[in-house]
Amino acid sequence: MALPAQAGDNEIALSATTNFTTDYVFRGISQTREGPAAQAEFDLTYGIFYAGIWGSNVDFGGSGFGDDIASIEIDYYAGIAPTWQGISFDIAGLYYTYPGAYDPAGNFDYFELKTGASYTFNEALTLGVANYWSPEFFGETGDATRSSSRPNTRSLASCSISSRPASAAGSVGSGRNSPTTPSGMPA
């Protein structure tokens, strides 16, 4: 994923990313029933502004009436990522959609507002926090807030807590991903 340009960068940048994974996991829950996923992302940046679209196959099972509940997810996002005295900020709107989803009890599509900040101490350590808020979460379950913090080190450890539906997830691994990437899309 292309990182947002900083102030003074007045060029439009376009980027595209593809990803193939053995299981699309979003906030600790498999979105493909532990099956493989093909994903694509297109980003546009200009200075501190960015926008993009991200998509993946999903598998939420069947409806019992021969219909798949959902088979595709397409997310749209736009935001601003300024820096101030070494602190990187990220403020964005994200809209998650499930075209053609079969859900007679509610609507899967939802909006989230993301706010985040991170600080790089040195090349080996960046600390950051992010908060996601939705006025009407997935499946029309009401408002929801999810906050997370993640160090960016060679030995990555992360933890997140979510409300409505209540869940908690954590992981330990290896990587150099920033907690405040421009899109906030799943890796």
C-alpha positions as CSV (number, residue, x, y, z in Angstrom):
1,M,0.0,0.0,0.0
2,A,1.3,3.4,-0.8
3,L,1.9,5.6,2.2
4,P,0.4,9.2,2.0
5,A,2.6,11.9,0.7
6,Q,3.8,14.6,3.2
7,A,3.2,18.3,3.0
8,G,5.2,19.7,0.1
9,D,4.6,16.7,-2.1
10,N,2.3,18.1,-4.7
11,E,2.2,15.2,-7.1
12,I,-0.7,12.8,-7.6
13,A,0.4,9.2,-7.0
14,L,-1.5,6.1,-8.0
15,S,-0.8,2.6,-6.8
16,A,-2.3,-0.8,-7.0
17,T,-1.7,-3.8,-4.8
18,T,-2.8,-7.4,-5.0
19,N,-2.8,-10.0,-2.3
20,F,-3.5,-13.7,-2.1
21,T,-4.0,-15.2,1.4
22,T,-5.0,-18.5,2.9
23,D,-7.6,-16.9,5.2
24,Y,-9.0,-13.4,5.2
25,V,-9.2,-12.5,8.9
26,F,-10.6,-9.1,9.9
27,R,-10.4,-8.1,13.6
28,G,-9.9,-11.7,14.7
29,I,-12.8,-13.2,12.7
30,S,-12.3,-15.2,9.4
31,Q,-14.3,-13.6,6.6
32,T,-13.8,-16.6,4.3
33,R,-14.7,-19.5,6.7
34,E,-10.9,-20.2,6.9
35,G,-10.6,-20.4,3.1
36,P,-8.4,-18.5,0.6
37,A,-9.0,-15.0,-0.5
38,A,-7.9,-12.9,-3.5
39,Q,-7.7,-9.1,-2.7
40,A,-7.0,-6.0,-4.7
41,E,-6.5,-2.3,-3.7
42,F,-6.2,0.9,-5.7
43,D,-4.9,4.1,-4.0
44,L,-4.6,7.8,-5.0
45,T,-2.6,10.2,-2.9
46,Y,-2.0,14.0,-3.3
47,G,0.0,15.7,-0.6
48,I,-1.5,14.7,2.8
49,F,-4.8,13.5,1.2
50,Y,-5.6,9.9,0.1
51,A,-8.5,7.9,-1.2
52,G,-8.9,4.3,-2.5
53,I,-10.9,1.2,-3.0
54,W,-10.2,-2.3,-1.6
55,G,-11.9,-5.6,-2.4
56,S,-11.9,-9.2,-1.4
57,N,-13.9,-12.4,-1.8
58,V,-15.8,-13.4,1.4
59,D,-17.8,-16.4,2.5
60,F,-20.4,-15.9,5.2
61,G,-22.1,-19.2,4.4
62,G,-25.5,-19.9,2.9
63,S,-28.9,-18.5,3.8
64,G,-30.7,-21.8,3.9
65,F,-32.6,-20.8,0.8
66,G,-29.8,-21.6,-1.7
67,D,-28.4,-18.0,-1.6
68,D,-24.9,-17.1,-0.4
69,I,-25.2,-14.6,2.4
70,A,-22.2,-12.6,1.0
71,S,-19.5,-13.4,-1.5
72,I,-17.7,-10.1,-2.1
73,E,-16.6,-7.1,0.0
74,I,-15.7,-3.7,-1.5
75,D,-14.5,-1.0,0.8
76,Y,-14.1,2.7,-0.1
77,Y,-12.0,5.1,2.0
78,A,-10.7,8.7,2.0
79,G,-8.7,10.6,4.5
80,I,-5.9,13.0,5.5
81,A,-2.6,12.0,7.0
82,P,-0.7,15.1,8.3
83,T,2.4,15.2,10.5
84,W,3.1,17.6,13.3
85,Q,6.3,17.7,15.3
86,G,7.2,14.1,14.5
87,I,3.7,12.7,15.2
88,S,1.8,11.2,12.2
89,F,-2.0,11.6,12.3
90,D,-4.6,9.7,10.2
91,I,-8.2,10.8,10.0
92,A,-10.4,8.9,7.5
93,G,-13.8,7.8,6.5
94,L,-14.3,4.1,5.5
95,Y,-17.4,2.6,3.9
96,Y,-17.6,-1.2,3.9
97,T,-20.0,-2.7,1.3
98,Y,-21.1,-6.3,0.5
99,P,-22.8,-6.0,-3.0
100,G,-25.5,-8.6,-3.6
101,A,-25.5,-9.7,0.1
102,Y,-28.6,-11.7,1.2
103,D,-29.7,-10.4,4.6
104,P,-33.4,-10.0,5.1
105,A,-32.9,-9.0,8.8
106,G,-30.5,-6.1,8.3
107,N,-27.9,-4.3,6.1
108,F,-24.3,-5.5,6.1
109,D,-22.9,-2.2,4.7
110,Y,-21.6,0.3,7.2
111,F,-19.5,3.4,7.7
112,E,-16.6,3.9,10.1
113,L,-14.7,7.0,11.1
114,K,-11.0,6.3,11.9
115,T,-8.7,8.5,14.0
116,G,-5.1,7.6,14.7
117,A,-1.7,8.8,15.6
118,S,1.8,7.3,15.7
119,Y,5.3,8.4,16.6
120,T,8.6,7.0,15.3
121,F,11.3,6.9,18.0
122,N,13.9,5.3,15.6
123,E,14.1,3.0,12.6
124,A,13.3,0.0,14.8
125,L,10.4,1.4,16.9
126,T,7.1,3.2,16.1
127,L,4.2,3.3,18.5
128,G,0.7,4.1,17.5
129,V,-3.0,4.1,18.5
130,A,-6.1,4.1,16.3
131,N,-9.8,4.3,17.0
132,Y,-12.7,3.3,14.7
133,W,-16.3,4.4,15.4
134,S,-19.4,3.4,13.5
135,P,-22.9,4.9,14.0
136,E,-24.5,1.7,12.6
137,F,-22.2,-1.3,12.6
138,F,-22.3,-4.5,10.4
139,G,-25.8,-6.1,10.3
140,E,-27.5,-3.0,11.8
141,T,-26.3,-3.9,15.3
142,G,-26.1,-0.3,16.5
143,D,-23.1,2.0,17.1
144,A,-19.7,0.4,17.8
145,T,-16.2,1.6,18.8
146,R,-12.9,-0.3,18.3
147,S,-9.6,0.9,19.6
148,S,-6.2,-0.6,19.1
149,S,-2.5,0.1,19.8
150,R,0.4,-1.5,18.1
151,P,4.1,-1.2,18.3
152,N,5.9,-1.3,15.0
153,T,9.1,-3.4,15.6
154,R,10.9,-6.3,14.1
155,S,8.9,-8.5,16.6
156,L,5.4,-7.2,16.1
157,A,2.9,-7.7,19.0
158,S,-0.6,-6.3,18.9
159,C,-3.8,-6.2,20.8
160,S,-7.3,-4.8,20.1
161,I,-10.6,-4.6,21.9
162,S,-13.9,-4.1,20.2
163,S,-17.4,-3.4,21.4
164,R,-20.8,-4.5,20.0
165,P,-20.4,-7.2,19.1
166,A,-18.0,-7.6,22.0
167,S,-14.7,-9.3,21.1
168,A,-11.0,-9.2,21.8
169,A,-8.1,-10.3,19.7
170,G,-4.4,-10.3,19.9
171,S,-1.4,-11.6,17.9
172,V,2.3,-12.0,17.9
173,G,4.3,-12.2,14.8
174,S,7.0,-10.6,12.6
175,G,6.5,-7.5,10.5
176,R,7.0,-3.8,10.0
177,N,3.4,-2.6,9.4
178,S,2.3,0.8,10.8
179,P,-0.8,0.9,13.0
180,T,-2.0,4.0,11.1
181,T,-1.7,3.0,7.5
182,P,-3.7,5.3,5.2
183,S,-6.6,3.0,4.5
184,G,-6.9,1.0,7.6
185,M,-7.8,-2.0,5.4
186,P,-7.0,-5.5,6.5
187,A,-3.6,-6.9,5.5
